[in-house]
Amino acid sequence: MSDGQIQLEVITDEPGLLALEQAWNALWLKAHGRYFQRFDINLLAWRHVARPQNKKLHCIVLRERGELRLVWPLVSRRRVLWTYLLPLSPDAADYTSILVEDGPSAITHIESAWRAACAHCKADFVHLPYLNEGSELHRVASREPRVLGLSRHEAWIAKLRDEADWNTYCRSLGTMHGKKPGQLARRLAKEGELSIRLIDPADAEGITHCVRALLAWKREWAERTGKKGVWLFSQYYEDFLISTLTHRGGTAYEPPARMTVVTLDGRPIAGAIMSHGNPLANAVIGSFDPSLARFGAGSIAWEHAVKWALEQHYDIDFGVGSERFKSYWGRGNRSHAWTMQIANSTWGLVGYRTVRACRDMYAWLKGARHASHRSDDTQEAVGSIETRGK
């Protein structure tokens, strides 16, 4: 699409994606983009997660007078008889948003990108996880007539940039599980030699070891709590995490994220991954050795990751979820996000209604079968009573 001043295109191959790097980075800095909107993060998600799973790239790009104003990287995948369109991501709990330069034309640009996504990509469904409530993209998507699924999630943000220093901030927090910042680490230090550090991005072997340990703990936690996401057990996600902590990209930039590691007597017992901010950082993932749960090793890792972010003058988005540490460090500063699924074609709507009808029929048959069994049991009990009464 082009009107002389506005040019909109959809990039579908990696060379086209790579050609955007310089302009994308400049737009990201100007627009105060988020961690998941960075060029390198999207390139790594493409190479380590989307491409190996045979997803197709659809990166929507809008230029005005030749200057990049908007980027929205998407992918499509085929499931059975239907095509789904969704954000390019590591398939974890990342937000859906459009990187766009702020200004009077931003709303118009977002609407143009949305129309291009719906028309060009030929998807039957559009899946939008974790749209920030009140964002322009959330408003545009909510107007669609075929919204099939909606769910609302809590998210927490720690506003740290205006804090004078770490001690002042800590005094404003109160306690978590009865402990003030620093107390858990002092208690754990009595059990052995305690070390808390940011792992060196050049230590690829150490990063790999620590990421695998963190994911093993997280998977054990997921099994125990029933909060299992496919992404958490994916080798693609593991490769993506390792790459984000070691990636340099041939530029002066640091890797997109840093990992805080807690060790006891030289053995990793907890970790937390925090992105760099612009100026809003993202808490990516964290976990701990469950055998040391009583010592709060995971809380110690997050405490030091938060301290690092404060020293960098970042705010922190802890993402969606109701974990206590998120509201604690965010001092109750809550926001909301929405997950939406939209039928983008008549075939998609037919598929949705068919699947829903099959599920309803299965639920009815299951209920009828249970009712029949209860009736049989009742008749058997009545017969037994009548027999005893004779």
Secondary structure, DSSP 8 states (H G I E B T S, - for coil): -B-SSEEEEEE-SHHHHHTTHHHHHHHHHHTT--GGGSHHHHHHHIIIIIGGGT-EEEEEEEEETTEEEEEEEEEEEEETTEEEEEE-S-SSS--B--EE--STTHHHHHHHHHHHHHHHS--SEEEEEEEETT-HHHHHHHT-TTEEEEEEEEEEEE--TT-S-HHHHHHTT--BTTB-TTHHHHHHGGGS-EEEEE--TT-HHHHHHHHHHHHHHHHHHHHHHT---GGGG-HHHHHHHHHHHH--TTSS---SEEEEEEEETTEEEEEEEEE--SSEEEEEEEEE-GGGGGGTHHHHHHHHHHHHHHHTT-EEEEEE---HHHHHHTTT-EEEEEEEEEE-SHHHHHHHHHHHHHHHHHHHHHHHHHHHHHHHHHHHHHHHHHHHH-
